[in-house]
Amino acid sequence: MKMQAIPECAMLTKEQKELVHRNVTRILSQTGMRVLHPEAGELLREAGCGVRAGDVYTIPPEIVERCVSGAPSRITICNRCGEPCMELGGEEAYFGTGSDLIYFIDSRTMERRPCVLEDARNAARLADALDQMDFIMSFAYPSDEEPHRAFLMTFRAMLENSVKPIVCTSHNTRDLKAMWEIASVIRGGAARLAAAPYIIHYTEPTSPLTHSFESLAKLLFCAEHRIPLVYSPAPLAGATAPVTVAGHVSQGLAECLCGLVVHQLKTPGAPFIMGMGPAVMDMATAQSSYNAPEYYLAYMAALDMSKFYGLPSWGYAGTTDSQVPDGQAVMEASVLTLLSCLWRAGLNHDVGYHDFGLAGSFEMVVIMDEVISMSRRFSGGFPMGEEELAAGPIAEVGPGGNYLVHPHTLAHFRTAQWRPELLNRSGHDRWKQDGGKSLLDRAHEKVEILLSDHMVESLPAATLSKIAEITADFDGS
């Protein structure tokens, strides 16, 4: 008998997973995918895939299944120092910020402004200081940098302000190559970086059923250099994907697995992380919702399918459609975060996102850090050994007694109960005495303290000099 009671969640039965898989392989083998990169097309042709209309490739089920089975089911991710800190593909859910936001929300004025590079630096330091943030992304797309340098400069901002693993994005393979060179310098060479990866790269196809030259170029570069890759389509239900959940999931998985096939044909066994961003178009506002119930349904089904395929998963957490960090924001972001914990989604990003992925706030990151802690406590369950069943203490206290000073309570109360830092559990009078602060007030204070006090160990001077040299010489050509 299991001595730990753990909630176990699933959306799809075994038969339903097999049905989805058959539909996915039907899309790949009959409808096909537009593949706009010559090398990717050549890899598919040489493997035995069909082609029509010049660039639409059909992939037989046996090729899909062979590539899925050859991809690693576990990926160990290390921090800047080379220490293992995330085991993707297991039962643990990991959390981090998101990338490339256009706007930053000032919590005092509730006004938004364009992001700048300093926001990326501060986001990295903030996430580095927060216990529940396991990895970082850029958070900001800096308006004060040239577009061809923006991704590279936020990458530099991340690695100089945090030791945590980085999930990066890029403009093309030129800045991706520069990021790889920098990460190789930090880790002491490309071979050591490949053996103990510190960076993960994110790219995506274009729904419906199209894989651009740049996305595939990044995919092929990552496969060649064994950089762990997230290849996650963002099919929009009702716009660029079927409006029905089952069709939405099927198309997104097919798009993802097309990328996996190309990736594994390039370098068998290279690390690949599967997922999809199953956004739903609100037919009244034409906005792309991260928090519609249908989003949750499609997302949970896609996570079930990643387990069916035995592949590490890409997930979502801490994001809201709301414009500001208000009640709607906390409600939506908390639901998504708890679901990701319960489904054991692997690499959960976008903590702190607002406004359909256009804006972000540090206060929301801090609030969600607490929600993640609470969700981890719940999803971790509770032990059921003799000590926890407490038959002895129950008999000792007996009818009408109390447990307040019983040795069993004194021995266990610190570990048996989760304690919040930001959430209020005081009565009204005590709360007023302490200033009557709202959750947002307390979150803002914590942001200010962490950004003022948290220091990250600097990289060696020689390493910083080499990084400066690579970024200074980069012109995007």
Secondary structure, DSSP 8 states (H G I E B T S, - for coil): --SEE-----SS-HHHHHHHHHHHHHIIIII-EEE--HHHHHHHHHHT-EEETTTEEE--HHHHHHHHHHS-S-EEEE-TTS-EEEEETSS--EEEE---BSEEEETTTTEEEE--HHHHHHHHHHHHH-TT--BB---B--TTS-HHHHHHHHHHHHHHH--S-EEE--SSHHHHHHHHHHHHHHHTSHHHHHHS--EEEEE--BTTTEE-HHHHHHHHHHHHHT--EEE-----BTTTB-SSHHHHHHHHHHHHHHHHHHHHHHSTT--EEE-----EE-TTT--EESS-HHHHHHHHHHHHHHHHHT--BEEE-S--SSSSSSHHHHHHHHHHHHHHHHTT-SEEEEETEEGGGTEE-HHHHHHHHHHHHHHHHHHT-EE-SHHHHTHHHHHHH-TT---TT-HHHHHHHHHHS---SSS--S-HHHHHHTT---HHHHHHHHHHHHHHH-------HHHHHHHHHHHHH----
